[in-house]
């Protein structure tokens, strides 16, 4: 998927077996979802964009969540920008309306939400929305965030305390 995953095993019993199972699961998902592996479900979906493609149930669920993320952010989260990524020759956040690299005044956004995928979607969308609209977007969806501007100043959005265990 073009990223790094860190797995932390805290179990006292069989930590080596659990760590190996986690590594195997990440490798399985990498083979299924990476756009860098030509035989992955995601690569096949991209290559056959206008045709039906049989994919794993997890991939179908992933696409459903991507569509939900697109809807909840008014299109700011858009997983269909592959042509713009390829044209640019590298990965970075793109404005979904212009396909140009995003320049929003933000250096980064970290979001805490009820589900990991929601946090990821909201972080990308808030980054693209910029400091003011990004703050409003995070709060609209009941999440919390830290938005860091290009100049290093930070603003908090929402209440992190609601997510404390």
Order of alpha helices (4+ residues) and beta strands (2+ residues): alpha-alpha-alpha-alpha-beta-alpha-alpha-beta-beta
